[in-house]
Amino acid sequence: MPTPRRRRPALPLALCATALLVPLATACSSSGTDGSADGQRLRVVMAFPPAQAMSPYGDDAVTLSRLAVIEGLTTLGRNGDAEPALATSWKRDNDRTWTFTLRDAAFQDGTKLTSADAVRSLRAAETASPKPRVLSDTRLTATAPDARTVRISTAAPDPLLPQRLANPSLTILSEAAYKGGGVNPAGHATGPFTLSKVNGAVSATLQRNDTYWGAKAKAPGVDVKFVADGTARANALRTGSVDVAEYVPISQASLLGEKLVHAFPSARTNGLSLNTRHGVFADPAMRAAAREAIDSGALVKGVYEGRADTAQGLLGPGVPWAAADRTAPTDRAEAAGKAEVAKTEQIVLATYTNRPELPEVATVVQQQLTARGFTVKQVVRDYAQLEADALAGKYDAFIQARNTLLDTADPVSYLASDFTCDGSFNISQLCDKRVDAAVATAAGLAATDDRHRAEMAAEADILGTDALVPLLHERFVQGYDDSRVHGVSLDPMERTLITADTRVG
């Protein structure tokens, strides 16, 4: 559990030079490091520890974005529209080529932002392995006509490119970030806070970036603890050990009270991914039997205490246009009977502890599947210990909470990454030509209404395979005392939490 906040003594220069991940001048600046001169340091407890050493090419990129460390060429507005970030403007030259104009900005290591930096970062993302989910349905080619201009071409027409470039995995970093064989964002990004130290999966330290191109952060720094136990996060908030607690468990919300709990709609769907390539669920009839076994209402009432919505499809109430365009799945397999199911081998059902409701969801789902005749073994661990095996298809079933708008603020990227043959986050191992064609059709449409209708047609095709059984749609709950903590971002797309405006007092 996070410990009570204490004034931190200045680091000796020798210790600073060896212990921190960024240059001395950035990491060991004395400006506001004890919280006494110009505001208090923020104390934040987050649910997900770094899974890939803060690499921008996986879920750690979202953590860096939520801590206001990294930035891309664009950002997303509240309605999901692309807005300027490191690019001040852009134009579409033709169906496949866009030109972006950079702002005058500097990296946290003091070097100036140029188009060469943007090209380098985008090329690194394009060639990363595994490839970031946001690039699973496209290929980018970036060039630098001059020092302030970036030209980006796509393999196919991509009307969502400005939104795509706002994805945290497409952050722009300085040249120094790519030295040493890996990608190190610490001290090499452009955001209002600099990542100055990472203590494994335990904690991280951020300092204000005093050379930030925009309004400087109101807090001198952020002390972050990573705590997978949701009850421990809630207790830290209750006792005043932290200022902001990410993802307060539903079970703790009523105990904390309205002053500390801030719930808001989300685009997150909790689903049961079934392994379509190996094992019991390679049989469509068994997947259909699993679907018929699930009682979404029981999960919402019993686990979420009514603070969630019953499953409507891949896209729930957090995507308000989806219901009007939804069509029913067709050509579903006939479900296997209970006696036939009972003859199958044991299935392994996995989920993670970082979202405290999921282990309880897994227990209820196990009971529902068992009642249908399945023999179920649970595997419940920290997400960082499960992700690689889940992506490799080593589980028969996997329960996850997935933000359907996280990649581009439009679900086409989610559909591509999670359900197409080449999808980089395809836990269900689905490869269906009909689904691939439907997703490709949606991705190629520029008109918003046409694309939405095509996305819902793709949703129907995906649901028809029973590769994923929707369980419910979450509502987010973030914790902070709104009488003393201000400027926390309640973002349905989950890209922001701490911002330059976040402060205590």
VENLIN-V781766 format. One line per field, one symbol per residue. phi: phi as a letter, one per 30 degrees, with the letter a starting at -180 (. if undefined). psi: psi as a letter, one per 20 degrees, with the letter a starting at -180 (. if undefined). burial: + if it has 16 or more other ideal C-beta (glycine too) atoms within 10 Angstrom, else -. A space follows every 50 residues. Layout:
# VENLIN-V781766
phi = ???
psi = ???
burial = ???
This chain:
# VENLIN-V781766
phi = .ededbdcdddeeddedcddcbeedddceddidcicdbjcddcbccdcde cbhiddcbddddedddciccbcdbbcddciddbdbdcdaabcdaecbbbc cdddbbddcjdddbdddddeddddddcdbddeedcdcabcbcbbdadcbb cbccdbebdceedddddedcdcbdeddcdjjbbcddibcbddbcdcabch ccabbbcdddcddcddddcdlbccccbddddddddddddidbcbcdhdde dcddddjddccbcadbccccbcdcddcbiedddeddddddedddcdeddd ddcchicacddcldccddcdddddcdbddbhdddddddddddddddcccc abddcdddededdddeddddddjdcbccbbbdeddcedddddidcdbbcb cbddcddbibdddddddcbcecddbdddidbbdddeddddddddcddedd ddddddddeddddddhdbcdcacdcdbccadddbcbiddccedidbbcbd ddacj
psi = qqqqpqppqqpqgggghhhrirqghghkpiojhjjhglrqqqoppqhoqp ilkkqijbihhhghgijkgrqahrrprhjjqpqqdiphrrqohahjpqpp pqrorqrijiqqprhhggggghhgghjqoqqqhijhjrpqoprnhahjpp ppqqhqpnijghhhiiphikqprrhhhjqjiaooiojjajriqpohqpmc jgrqpqqpoijqhapqqhqirpopqoohohhhghhhghijhrhpopmpqh highhhrhhipoqqqrkpppqoppoihqagjiohhhghhgghhpnghhgg ghgjkilrqqpibhpbhinhighhjpqqqrkqqppqrggggiirrpqooq arihohhghhghgggggghghiiqpppqoorqhhihgghghikiqhqppq opoijhgjjpihhggghijrhjpikmhikpnohgggggghgghiphpggg gghhhhhggggghhikhpopgrpqpqoqpqoiiipqjppnohijhqfprh iprp.
burial = -+--+-----+----+---++++--++++--++-+---++++++++++++ ++-+++++++++++++++++++++++---+-+--+++--+------++-+ +++-+-+++---+++-++++++-+++-+--++++++++-+-+-+---+-+ ++++--++++++++++++++++++-+++----++++++++++++++++-- --+++++++--++---++++++++++++++-+++++++--++++++++++ +++--+---+++--++++++++++++--+++--+-++++++-++++--++ --++--+++++++++++++--+---+------+-++----+--+--++++ ++++++++++++-+++-++--+++-+--+--+++-++--+--++++++++ ++++++++++++++++++++--++++++++++--++-++++++++----- ++++++++++++++++++++++++++++++----+-++--++++++++++ -+++-
